[in-house]
Amino acid sequence: MATASAPAMYHVPAPGATRCRTFAPVIKTSAPCVVASPARPPYLASGARVSSRFRASAAVHKVKLVGPDGEENEVEVPEDTYILEAAESAGLELPFSCRAGSCSTCAGKLASGEVDQSEGSFLDEAQMAEGYVLTCIAYPKADCVIYTHKEEEVH
């Protein structure tokens, strides 16, 4: 997952002082050197703090997984997380084997919604057009309903 950090901005706190670079070989100035400190962006002027663990978050979609017996489980899945991974994190047991989109063990059928499964290589265009998805490499792009355990139907 990508992380974002704010760029460092520096200012000289004392008026009329000269900025100095510690890596400069020779500093020719008669003014005393003042160590710069990071400037506080305007949105932090009120004393708010930003965590050093700040991460941009992805959109989250509700994915309803319907098992072969009709049991329904709904999980919230970020757009940058595989559906299988989120289901396992929620304590659900779904079939899988390769985790690379090169087999059909984790196949499901998309009843509604949209997924990105561009990382897969097993399903052909016709199968994807019929709604088959590989949960091990599928990212949700909208709220979805997926019928799981469809490996036999894919063959």
Chimera marker file (.cmm) of the C-alpha trace (Angstrom):
<marker_set name="trace">
<marker id="1" x="0.000" y="0.000" z="0.000" r="1" g="1" b="0" radius="0.5"/>
<marker id="2" x="1.313" y="3.380" z="-0.856" r="1" g="1" b="0" radius="0.5"/>
<marker id="3" x="1.885" y="5.964" z="1.843" r="1" g="1" b="0" radius="0.5"/>
<marker id="4" x="1.815" y="9.703" z="1.466" r="1" g="1" b="0" radius="0.5"/>
<marker id="5" x="3.871" y="12.230" z="3.349" r="1" g="1" b="0" radius="0.5"/>
<marker id="6" x="3.808" y="15.984" z="3.325" r="1" g="1" b="0" radius="0.5"/>
<marker id="7" x="6.825" y="17.722" z="1.799" r="1" g="1" b="0" radius="0.5"/>
<marker id="8" x="9.193" y="19.375" z="4.265" r="1" g="1" b="0" radius="0.5"/>
<marker id="9" x="9.087" y="23.174" z="4.246" r="1" g="1" b="0" radius="0.5"/>
<marker id="10" x="11.553" y="25.277" z="6.185" r="1" g="1" b="0" radius="0.5"/>
<marker id="11" x="11.624" y="28.864" z="7.283" r="1" g="1" b="0" radius="0.5"/>
<marker id="12" x="14.008" y="31.032" z="9.254" r="1" g="1" b="0" radius="0.5"/>
<marker id="13" x="12.367" y="31.946" z="12.555" r="1" g="1" b="0" radius="0.5"/>
<marker id="14" x="14.352" y="35.131" z="13.233" r="1" g="1" b="0" radius="0.5"/>
<marker id="15" x="13.719" y="38.146" z="10.958" r="1" g="1" b="0" radius="0.5"/>
<marker id="16" x="16.743" y="39.188" z="8.961" r="1" g="1" b="0" radius="0.5"/>
<marker id="17" x="18.588" y="35.915" z="9.617" r="1" g="1" b="0" radius="0.5"/>
<marker id="18" x="20.293" y="34.010" z="6.819" r="1" g="1" b="0" radius="0.5"/>
<marker id="19" x="19.497" y="30.428" z="5.893" r="1" g="1" b="0" radius="0.5"/>
<marker id="20" x="22.464" y="28.091" z="5.994" r="1" g="1" b="0" radius="0.5"/>
<marker id="21" x="23.013" y="24.727" z="4.447" r="1" g="1" b="0" radius="0.5"/>
<marker id="22" x="25.035" y="22.409" z="6.603" r="1" g="1" b="0" radius="0.5"/>
<marker id="23" x="26.312" y="20.557" z="3.564" r="1" g="1" b="0" radius="0.5"/>
<marker id="24" x="27.700" y="23.688" z="1.855" r="1" g="1" b="0" radius="0.5"/>
<marker id="25" x="31.514" y="23.535" z="1.746" r="1" g="1" b="0" radius="0.5"/>
<marker id="26" x="32.014" y="27.240" z="2.515" r="1" g="1" b="0" radius="0.5"/>
<marker id="27" x="29.496" y="29.729" z="3.851" r="1" g="1" b="0" radius="0.5"/>
<marker id="28" x="30.478" y="33.315" z="3.243" r="1" g="1" b="0" radius="0.5"/>
<marker id="29" x="28.324" y="35.576" z="5.315" r="1" g="1" b="0" radius="0.5"/>
<marker id="30" x="28.798" y="38.012" z="8.120" r="1" g="1" b="0" radius="0.5"/>
<marker id="31" x="25.370" y="37.282" z="9.603" r="1" g="1" b="0" radius="0.5"/>
<marker id="32" x="25.091" y="34.520" z="12.194" r="1" g="1" b="0" radius="0.5"/>
<marker id="33" x="23.678" y="31.261" z="10.895" r="1" g="1" b="0" radius="0.5"/>
<marker id="34" x="20.250" y="30.275" z="12.271" r="1" g="1" b="0" radius="0.5"/>
<marker id="35" x="19.083" y="26.662" z="12.220" r="1" g="1" b="0" radius="0.5"/>
<marker id="36" x="15.836" y="26.430" z="10.293" r="1" g="1" b="0" radius="0.5"/>
<marker id="37" x="12.882" y="24.582" z="11.732" r="1" g="1" b="0" radius="0.5"/>
<marker id="38" x="9.996" y="22.972" z="9.842" r="1" g="1" b="0" radius="0.5"/>
<marker id="39" x="7.204" y="25.401" z="9.047" r="1" g="1" b="0" radius="0.5"/>
<marker id="40" x="3.753" y="24.534" z="10.318" r="1" g="1" b="0" radius="0.5"/>
<marker id="41" x="1.228" y="24.392" z="7.514" r="1" g="1" b="0" radius="0.5"/>
<marker id="42" x="-1.797" y="26.673" z="8.035" r="1" g="1" b="0" radius="0.5"/>
<marker id="43" x="-4.111" y="23.738" z="8.793" r="1" g="1" b="0" radius="0.5"/>
<marker id="44" x="-1.883" y="22.838" z="11.766" r="1" g="1" b="0" radius="0.5"/>
<marker id="45" x="-1.702" y="26.372" z="13.178" r="1" g="1" b="0" radius="0.5"/>
<marker id="46" x="-4.478" y="25.531" z="15.642" r="1" g="1" b="0" radius="0.5"/>
<marker id="47" x="-2.334" y="22.850" z="17.263" r="1" g="1" b="0" radius="0.5"/>
<marker id="48" x="-3.691" y="19.864" z="15.308" r="1" g="1" b="0" radius="0.5"/>
<marker id="49" x="-1.234" y="17.031" z="14.820" r="1" g="1" b="0" radius="0.5"/>
<marker id="50" x="-0.638" y="14.702" z="11.896" r="1" g="1" b="0" radius="0.5"/>
<marker id="51" x="0.364" y="11.127" z="12.605" r="1" g="1" b="0" radius="0.5"/>
<marker id="52" x="3.636" y="9.937" z="11.134" r="1" g="1" b="0" radius="0.5"/>
<marker id="53" x="1.685" y="6.834" z="10.106" r="1" g="1" b="0" radius="0.5"/>
<marker id="54" x="-0.654" y="8.798" z="7.825" r="1" g="1" b="0" radius="0.5"/>
<marker id="55" x="-1.841" y="6.772" z="4.828" r="1" g="1" b="0" radius="0.5"/>
<marker id="56" x="-4.202" y="7.749" z="2.076" r="1" g="1" b="0" radius="0.5"/>
<marker id="57" x="-7.190" y="5.435" z="2.318" r="1" g="1" b="0" radius="0.5"/>
<marker id="58" x="-8.899" y="3.694" z="-0.568" r="1" g="1" b="0" radius="0.5"/>
<marker id="59" x="-12.644" y="3.665" z="-1.120" r="1" g="1" b="0" radius="0.5"/>
<marker id="60" x="-14.390" y="0.811" z="0.704" r="1" g="1" b="0" radius="0.5"/>
<marker id="61" x="-17.163" y="-1.284" z="-0.872" r="1" g="1" b="0" radius="0.5"/>
<marker id="62" x="-19.627" y="-3.758" z="0.611" r="1" g="1" b="0" radius="0.5"/>
<marker id="63" x="-19.213" y="-7.210" z="-0.880" r="1" g="1" b="0" radius="0.5"/>
<marker id="64" x="-21.916" y="-9.781" z="-0.177" r="1" g="1" b="0" radius="0.5"/>
<marker id="65" x="-20.634" y="-13.340" z="-0.545" r="1" g="1" b="0" radius="0.5"/>
<marker id="66" x="-23.316" y="-15.984" z="-1.046" r="1" g="1" b="0" radius="0.5"/>
<marker id="67" x="-22.181" y="-19.545" z="-0.361" r="1" g="1" b="0" radius="0.5"/>
<marker id="68" x="-23.419" y="-22.736" z="-2.039" r="1" g="1" b="0" radius="0.5"/>
<marker id="69" x="-25.918" y="-23.312" z="0.767" r="1" g="1" b="0" radius="0.5"/>
<marker id="70" x="-27.336" y="-19.776" z="0.399" r="1" g="1" b="0" radius="0.5"/>
<marker id="71" x="-25.564" y="-18.393" z="3.469" r="1" g="1" b="0" radius="0.5"/>
<marker id="72" x="-24.845" y="-14.686" z="3.004" r="1" g="1" b="0" radius="0.5"/>
<marker id="73" x="-21.894" y="-12.845" z="4.496" r="1" g="1" b="0" radius="0.5"/>
<marker id="74" x="-21.156" y="-9.194" z="3.884" r="1" g="1" b="0" radius="0.5"/>
<marker id="75" x="-17.636" y="-7.802" z="4.189" r="1" g="1" b="0" radius="0.5"/>
<marker id="76" x="-16.287" y="-4.317" z="3.672" r="1" g="1" b="0" radius="0.5"/>
<marker id="77" x="-13.430" y="-4.432" z="1.177" r="1" g="1" b="0" radius="0.5"/>
<marker id="78" x="-11.136" y="-1.517" z="0.309" r="1" g="1" b="0" radius="0.5"/>
<marker id="79" x="-10.541" y="-1.012" z="-3.440" r="1" g="1" b="0" radius="0.5"/>
<marker id="80" x="-6.878" y="-1.922" z="-2.964" r="1" g="1" b="0" radius="0.5"/>
<marker id="81" x="-7.549" y="-5.269" z="-1.231" r="1" g="1" b="0" radius="0.5"/>
<marker id="82" x="-8.358" y="-8.610" z="-2.830" r="1" g="1" b="0" radius="0.5"/>
<marker id="83" x="-11.842" y="-9.911" z="-2.039" r="1" g="1" b="0" radius="0.5"/>
<marker id="84" x="-10.442" y="-13.274" z="-0.869" r="1" g="1" b="0" radius="0.5"/>
<marker id="85" x="-7.994" y="-11.529" z="1.472" r="1" g="1" b="0" radius="0.5"/>
<marker id="86" x="-10.726" y="-9.375" z="3.039" r="1" g="1" b="0" radius="0.5"/>
<marker id="87" x="-13.026" y="-12.399" z="3.446" r="1" g="1" b="0" radius="0.5"/>
<marker id="88" x="-10.287" y="-14.334" z="5.236" r="1" g="1" b="0" radius="0.5"/>
<marker id="89" x="-9.569" y="-11.337" z="7.480" r="1" g="1" b="0" radius="0.5"/>
<marker id="90" x="-13.268" y="-11.344" z="8.396" r="1" g="1" b="0" radius="0.5"/>
<marker id="91" x="-13.042" y="-15.010" z="9.406" r="1" g="1" b="0" radius="0.5"/>
<marker id="92" x="-14.706" y="-16.515" z="6.322" r="1" g="1" b="0" radius="0.5"/>
<marker id="93" x="-13.383" y="-19.652" z="4.677" r="1" g="1" b="0" radius="0.5"/>
<marker id="94" x="-13.432" y="-19.556" z="0.893" r="1" g="1" b="0" radius="0.5"/>
<marker id="95" x="-11.767" y="-22.003" z="-1.471" r="1" g="1" b="0" radius="0.5"/>
<marker id="96" x="-8.422" y="-20.985" z="-2.981" r="1" g="1" b="0" radius="0.5"/>
<marker id="97" x="-5.234" y="-22.523" z="-4.299" r="1" g="1" b="0" radius="0.5"/>
<marker id="98" x="-2.812" y="-20.375" z="-6.282" r="1" g="1" b="0" radius="0.5"/>
<marker id="99" x="-3.624" y="-16.825" z="-5.092" r="1" g="1" b="0" radius="0.5"/>
<marker id="100" x="-2.357" y="-15.627" z="-8.471" r="1" g="1" b="0" radius="0.5"/>
<marker id="101" x="-5.386" y="-15.843" z="-10.764" r="1" g="1" b="0" radius="0.5"/>
<marker id="102" x="-3.980" y="-18.813" z="-12.654" r="1" g="1" b="0" radius="0.5"/>
<marker id="103" x="-6.488" y="-21.484" z="-11.567" r="1" g="1" b="0" radius="0.5"/>
<marker id="104" x="-10.238" y="-21.611" z="-10.899" r="1" g="1" b="0" radius="0.5"/>
<marker id="105" x="-10.369" y="-22.850" z="-7.299" r="1" g="1" b="0" radius="0.5"/>
<marker id="106" x="-11.592" y="-19.480" z="-5.959" r="1" g="1" b="0" radius="0.5"/>
<marker id="107" x="-14.042" y="-18.797" z="-8.804" r="1" g="1" b="0" radius="0.5"/>
<marker id="108" x="-17.266" y="-17.010" z="-8.061" r="1" g="1" b="0" radius="0.5"/>
<marker id="109" x="-20.040" y="-15.462" z="-10.142" r="1" g="1" b="0" radius="0.5"/>
<marker id="110" x="-20.713" y="-11.750" z="-9.960" r="1" g="1" b="0" radius="0.5"/>
<marker id="111" x="-24.466" y="-11.102" z="-9.646" r="1" g="1" b="0" radius="0.5"/>
<marker id="112" x="-24.132" y="-7.320" z="-9.301" r="1" g="1" b="0" radius="0.5"/>
<marker id="113" x="-21.421" y="-4.717" z="-8.985" r="1" g="1" b="0" radius="0.5"/>
<marker id="114" x="-18.036" y="-4.346" z="-10.601" r="1" g="1" b="0" radius="0.5"/>
<marker id="115" x="-14.574" y="-5.782" z="-9.958" r="1" g="1" b="0" radius="0.5"/>
<marker id="116" x="-11.082" y="-5.328" z="-11.376" r="1" g="1" b="0" radius="0.5"/>
<marker id="117" x="-9.458" y="-8.690" z="-12.008" r="1" g="1" b="0" radius="0.5"/>
<marker id="118" x="-6.901" y="-7.547" z="-14.553" r="1" g="1" b="0" radius="0.5"/>
<marker id="119" x="-4.120" y="-9.409" z="-12.722" r="1" g="1" b="0" radius="0.5"/>
<marker id="120" x="-5.642" y="-12.796" z="-13.564" r="1" g="1" b="0" radius="0.5"/>
<marker id="121" x="-4.746" y="-15.074" z="-16.452" r="1" g="1" b="0" radius="0.5"/>
<marker id="122" x="-7.088" y="-18.056" z="-16.099" r="1" g="1" b="0" radius="0.5"/>
<marker id="123" x="-10.488" y="-16.713" z="-17.152" r="1" g="1" b="0" radius="0.5"/>
<marker id="124" x="-11.061" y="-15.826" z="-20.788" r="1" g="1" b="0" radius="0.5"/>
<marker id="125" x="-13.070" y="-12.832" z="-21.993" r="1" g="1" b="0" radius="0.5"/>
<marker id="126" x="-16.239" y="-14.920" z="-22.494" r="1" g="1" b="0" radius="0.5"/>
<marker id="127" x="-16.126" y="-16.262" z="-18.932" r="1" g="1" b="0" radius="0.5"/>
<marker id="128" x="-15.599" y="-12.769" z="-17.508" r="1" g="1" b="0" radius="0.5"/>
<marker id="129" x="-18.467" y="-11.482" z="-19.670" r="1" g="1" b="0" radius="0.5"/>
<marker id="130" x="-20.686" y="-14.179" z="-18.066" r="1" g="1" b="0" radius="0.5"/>
<marker id="131" x="-19.751" y="-12.716" z="-14.670" r="1" g="1" b="0" radius="0.5"/>
<marker id="132" x="-17.155" y="-15.179" z="-13.416" r="1" g="1" b="0" radius="0.5"/>
<marker id="133" x="-14.541" y="-13.730" z="-11.071" r="1" g="1" b="0" radius="0.5"/>
<marker id="134" x="-11.467" y="-15.048" z="-9.311" r="1" g="1" b="0" radius="0.5"/>
<marker id="135" x="-11.720" y="-13.781" z="-5.741" r="1" g="1" b="0" radius="0.5"/>
<marker id="136" x="-7.977" y="-14.182" z="-5.140" r="1" g="1" b="0" radius="0.5"/>
<marker id="137" x="-7.128" y="-11.381" z="-7.613" r="1" g="1" b="0" radius="0.5"/>
<marker id="138" x="-10.384" y="-9.391" z="-7.745" r="1" g="1" b="0" radius="0.5"/>
<marker id="139" x="-10.547" y="-5.863" z="-6.368" r="1" g="1" b="0" radius="0.5"/>
<marker id="140" x="-14.038" y="-4.396" z="-5.823" r="1" g="1" b="0" radius="0.5"/>
<marker id="141" x="-14.824" y="-1.218" z="-7.772" r="1" g="1" b="0" radius="0.5"/>
<marker id="142" x="-18.410" y="-0.935" z="-6.470" r="1" g="1" b="0" radius="0.5"/>
<marker id="143" x="-20.659" y="-2.717" z="-3.987" r="1" g="1" b="0" radius="0.5"/>
<marker id="144" x="-20.958" y="-6.352" z="-5.159" r="1" g="1" b="0" radius="0.5"/>
<marker id="145" x="-22.856" y="-9.586" z="-4.749" r="1" g="1" b="0" radius="0.5"/>
<marker id="146" x="-20.767" y="-12.666" z="-5.551" r="1" g="1" b="0" radius="0.5"/>
<marker id="147" x="-21.902" y="-16.287" z="-5.508" r="1" g="1" b="0" radius="0.5"/>
<marker id="148" x="-18.909" y="-18.315" z="-4.338" r="1" g="1" b="0" radius="0.5"/>
<marker id="149" x="-17.757" y="-21.910" z="-4.930" r="1" g="1" b="0" radius="0.5"/>
<marker id="150" x="-18.247" y="-21.809" z="-8.733" r="1" g="1" b="0" radius="0.5"/>
<marker id="151" x="-15.127" y="-23.729" z="-9.792" r="1" g="1" b="0" radius="0.5"/>
<marker id="152" x="-17.146" y="-26.574" z="-11.378" r="1" g="1" b="0" radius="0.5"/>
<marker id="153" x="-19.215" y="-24.136" z="-13.484" r="1" g="1" b="0" radius="0.5"/>
<marker id="154" x="-16.108" y="-22.501" z="-14.973" r="1" g="1" b="0" radius="0.5"/>
<marker id="155" x="-14.907" y="-25.777" z="-16.554" r="1" g="1" b="0" radius="0.5"/>
<link id1="1" id2="2" r="1" g="1" b="0" radius="0.2"/>
<link id1="2" id2="3" r="1" g="1" b="0" radius="0.2"/>
<link id1="3" id2="4" r="1" g="1" b="0" radius="0.2"/>
<link id1="4" id2="5" r="1" g="1" b="0" radius="0.2"/>
<link id1="5" id2="6" r="1" g="1" b="0" radius="0.2"/>
<link id1="6" id2="7" r="1" g="1" b="0" radius="0.2"/>
<link id1="7" id2="8" r="1" g="1" b="0" radius="0.2"/>
<link id1="8" id2="9" r="1" g="1" b="0" radius="0.2"/>
<link id1="9" id2="10" r="1" g="1" b="0" radius="0.2"/>
<link id1="10" id2="11" r="1" g="1" b="0" radius="0.2"/>
<link id1="11" id2="12" r="1" g="1" b="0" radius="0.2"/>
<link id1="12" id2="13" r="1" g="1" b="0" radius="0.2"/>
<link id1="13" id2="14" r="1" g="1" b="0" radius="0.2"/>
<link id1="14" id2="15" r="1" g="1" b="0" radius="0.2"/>
<link id1="15" id2="16" r="1" g="1" b="0" radius="0.2"/>
<link id1="16" id2="17" r="1" g="1" b="0" radius="0.2"/>
<link id1="17" id2="18" r="1" g="1" b="0" radius="0.2"/>
<link id1="18" id2="19" r="1" g="1" b="0" radius="0.2"/>
<link id1="19" id2="20" r="1" g="1" b="0" radius="0.2"/>
<link id1="20" id2="21" r="1" g="1" b="0" radius="0.2"/>
<link id1="21" id2="22" r="1" g="1" b="0" radius="0.2"/>
<link id1="22" id2="23" r="1" g="1" b="0" radius="0.2"/>
<link id1="23" id2="24" r="1" g="1" b="0" radius="0.2"/>
<link id1="24" id2="25" r="1" g="1" b="0" radius="0.2"/>
<link id1="25" id2="26" r="1" g="1" b="0" radius="0.2"/>
<link id1="26" id2="27" r="1" g="1" b="0" radius="0.2"/>
<link id1="27" id2="28" r="1" g="1" b="0" radius="0.2"/>
<link id1="28" id2="29" r="1" g="1" b="0" radius="0.2"/>
<link id1="29" id2="30" r="1" g="1" b="0" radius="0.2"/>
<link id1="30" id2="31" r="1" g="1" b="0" radius="0.2"/>
<link id1="31" id2="32" r="1" g="1" b="0" radius="0.2"/>
<link id1="32" id2="33" r="1" g="1" b="0" radius="0.2"/>
<link id1="33" id2="34" r="1" g="1" b="0" radius="0.2"/>
<link id1="34" id2="35" r="1" g="1" b="0" radius="0.2"/>
<link id1="35" id2="36" r="1" g="1" b="0" radius="0.2"/>
<link id1="36" id2="37" r="1" g="1" b="0" radius="0.2"/>
<link id1="37" id2="38" r="1" g="1" b="0" radius="0.2"/>
<link id1="38" id2="39" r="1" g="1" b="0" radius="0.2"/>
<link id1="39" id2="40" r="1" g="1" b="0" radius="0.2"/>
<link id1="40" id2="41" r="1" g="1" b="0" radius="0.2"/>
<link id1="41" id2="42" r="1" g="1" b="0" radius="0.2"/>
<link id1="42" id2="43" r="1" g="1" b="0" radius="0.2"/>
<link id1="43" id2="44" r="1" g="1" b="0" radius="0.2"/>
<link id1="44" id2="45" r="1" g="1" b="0" radius="0.2"/>
<link id1="45" id2="46" r="1" g="1" b="0" radius="0.2"/>
<link id1="46" id2="47" r="1" g="1" b="0" radius="0.2"/>
<link id1="47" id2="48" r="1" g="1" b="0" radius="0.2"/>
<link id1="48" id2="49" r="1" g="1" b="0" radius="0.2"/>
<link id1="49" id2="50" r="1" g="1" b="0" radius="0.2"/>
<link id1="50" id2="51" r="1" g="1" b="0" radius="0.2"/>
<link id1="51" id2="52" r="1" g="1" b="0" radius="0.2"/>
<link id1="52" id2="53" r="1" g="1" b="0" radius="0.2"/>
<link id1="53" id2="54" r="1" g="1" b="0" radius="0.2"/>
<link id1="54" id2="55" r="1" g="1" b="0" radius="0.2"/>
<link id1="55" id2="56" r="1" g="1" b="0" radius="0.2"/>
<link id1="56" id2="57" r="1" g="1" b="0" radius="0.2"/>
<link id1="57" id2="58" r="1" g="1" b="0" radius="0.2"/>
<link id1="58" id2="59" r="1" g="1" b="0" radius="0.2"/>
<link id1="59" id2="60" r="1" g="1" b="0" radius="0.2"/>
<link id1="60" id2="61" r="1" g="1" b="0" radius="0.2"/>
<link id1="61" id2="62" r="1" g="1" b="0" radius="0.2"/>
<link id1="62" id2="63" r="1" g="1" b="0" radius="0.2"/>
<link id1="63" id2="64" r="1" g="1" b="0" radius="0.2"/>
<link id1="64" id2="65" r="1" g="1" b="0" radius="0.2"/>
<link id1="65" id2="66" r="1" g="1" b="0" radius="0.2"/>
<link id1="66" id2="67" r="1" g="1" b="0" radius="0.2"/>
<link id1="67" id2="68" r="1" g="1" b="0" radius="0.2"/>
<link id1="68" id2="69" r="1" g="1" b="0" radius="0.2"/>
<link id1="69" id2="70" r="1" g="1" b="0" radius="0.2"/>
<link id1="70" id2="71" r="1" g="1" b="0" radius="0.2"/>
<link id1="71" id2="72" r="1" g="1" b="0" radius="0.2"/>
<link id1="72" id2="73" r="1" g="1" b="0" radius="0.2"/>
<link id1="73" id2="74" r="1" g="1" b="0" radius="0.2"/>
<link id1="74" id2="75" r="1" g="1" b="0" radius="0.2"/>
<link id1="75" id2="76" r="1" g="1" b="0" radius="0.2"/>
<link id1="76" id2="77" r="1" g="1" b="0" radius="0.2"/>
<link id1="77" id2="78" r="1" g="1" b="0" radius="0.2"/>
<link id1="78" id2="79" r="1" g="1" b="0" radius="0.2"/>
<link id1="79" id2="80" r="1" g="1" b="0" radius="0.2"/>
<link id1="80" id2="81" r="1" g="1" b="0" radius="0.2"/>
<link id1="81" id2="82" r="1" g="1" b="0" radius="0.2"/>
<link id1="82" id2="83" r="1" g="1" b="0" radius="0.2"/>
<link id1="83" id2="84" r="1" g="1" b="0" radius="0.2"/>
<link id1="84" id2="85" r="1" g="1" b="0" radius="0.2"/>
<link id1="85" id2="86" r="1" g="1" b="0" radius="0.2"/>
<link id1="86" id2="87" r="1" g="1" b="0" radius="0.2"/>
<link id1="87" id2="88" r="1" g="1" b="0" radius="0.2"/>
<link id1="88" id2="89" r="1" g="1" b="0" radius="0.2"/>
<link id1="89" id2="90" r="1" g="1" b="0" radius="0.2"/>
<link id1="90" id2="91" r="1" g="1" b="0" radius="0.2"/>
<link id1="91" id2="92" r="1" g="1" b="0" radius="0.2"/>
<link id1="92" id2="93" r="1" g="1" b="0" radius="0.2"/>
<link id1="93" id2="94" r="1" g="1" b="0" radius="0.2"/>
<link id1="94" id2="95" r="1" g="1" b="0" radius="0.2"/>
<link id1="95" id2="96" r="1" g="1" b="0" radius="0.2"/>
<link id1="96" id2="97" r="1" g="1" b="0" radius="0.2"/>
<link id1="97" id2="98" r="1" g="1" b="0" radius="0.2"/>
<link id1="98" id2="99" r="1" g="1" b="0" radius="0.2"/>
<link id1="99" id2="100" r="1" g="1" b="0" radius="0.2"/>
<link id1="100" id2="101" r="1" g="1" b="0" radius="0.2"/>
<link id1="101" id2="102" r="1" g="1" b="0" radius="0.2"/>
<link id1="102" id2="103" r="1" g="1" b="0" radius="0.2"/>
<link id1="103" id2="104" r="1" g="1" b="0" radius="0.2"/>
<link id1="104" id2="105" r="1" g="1" b="0" radius="0.2"/>
<link id1="105" id2="106" r="1" g="1" b="0" radius="0.2"/>
<link id1="106" id2="107" r="1" g="1" b="0" radius="0.2"/>
<link id1="107" id2="108" r="1" g="1" b="0" radius="0.2"/>
<link id1="108" id2="109" r="1" g="1" b="0" radius="0.2"/>
<link id1="109" id2="110" r="1" g="1" b="0" radius="0.2"/>
<link id1="110" id2="111" r="1" g="1" b="0" radius="0.2"/>
<link id1="111" id2="112" r="1" g="1" b="0" radius="0.2"/>
<link id1="112" id2="113" r="1" g="1" b="0" radius="0.2"/>
<link id1="113" id2="114" r="1" g="1" b="0" radius="0.2"/>
<link id1="114" id2="115" r="1" g="1" b="0" radius="0.2"/>
<link id1="115" id2="116" r="1" g="1" b="0" radius="0.2"/>
<link id1="116" id2="117" r="1" g="1" b="0" radius="0.2"/>
<link id1="117" id2="118" r="1" g="1" b="0" radius="0.2"/>
<link id1="118" id2="119" r="1" g="1" b="0" radius="0.2"/>
<link id1="119" id2="120" r="1" g="1" b="0" radius="0.2"/>
<link id1="120" id2="121" r="1" g="1" b="0" radius="0.2"/>
<link id1="121" id2="122" r="1" g="1" b="0" radius="0.2"/>
<link id1="122" id2="123" r="1" g="1" b="0" radius="0.2"/>
<link id1="123" id2="124" r="1" g="1" b="0" radius="0.2"/>
<link id1="124" id2="125" r="1" g="1" b="0" radius="0.2"/>
<link id1="125" id2="126" r="1" g="1" b="0" radius="0.2"/>
<link id1="126" id2="127" r="1" g="1" b="0" radius="0.2"/>
<link id1="127" id2="128" r="1" g="1" b="0" radius="0.2"/>
<link id1="128" id2="129" r="1" g="1" b="0" radius="0.2"/>
<link id1="129" id2="130" r="1" g="1" b="0" radius="0.2"/>
<link id1="130" id2="131" r="1" g="1" b="0" radius="0.2"/>
<link id1="131" id2="132" r="1" g="1" b="0" radius="0.2"/>
<link id1="132" id2="133" r="1" g="1" b="0" radius="0.2"/>
<link id1="133" id2="134" r="1" g="1" b="0" radius="0.2"/>
<link id1="134" id2="135" r="1" g="1" b="0" radius="0.2"/>
<link id1="135" id2="136" r="1" g="1" b="0" radius="0.2"/>
<link id1="136" id2="137" r="1" g="1" b="0" radius="0.2"/>
<link id1="137" id2="138" r="1" g="1" b="0" radius="0.2"/>
<link id1="138" id2="139" r="1" g="1" b="0" radius="0.2"/>
<link id1="139" id2="140" r="1" g="1" b="0" radius="0.2"/>
<link id1="140" id2="141" r="1" g="1" b="0" radius="0.2"/>
<link id1="141" id2="142" r="1" g="1" b="0" radius="0.2"/>
<link id1="142" id2="143" r="1" g="1" b="0" radius="0.2"/>
<link id1="143" id2="144" r="1" g="1" b="0" radius="0.2"/>
<link id1="144" id2="145" r="1" g="1" b="0" radius="0.2"/>
<link id1="145" id2="146" r="1" g="1" b="0" radius="0.2"/>
<link id1="146" id2="147" r="1" g="1" b="0" radius="0.2"/>
<link id1="147" id2="148" r="1" g="1" b="0" radius="0.2"/>
<link id1="148" id2="149" r="1" g="1" b="0" radius="0.2"/>
<link id1="149" id2="150" r="1" g="1" b="0" radius="0.2"/>
<link id1="150" id2="151" r="1" g="1" b="0" radius="0.2"/>
<link id1="151" id2="152" r="1" g="1" b="0" radius="0.2"/>
<link id1="152" id2="153" r="1" g="1" b="0" radius="0.2"/>
<link id1="153" id2="154" r="1" g="1" b="0" radius="0.2"/>
<link id1="154" id2="155" r="1" g="1" b="0" radius="0.2"/>
</marker_set>
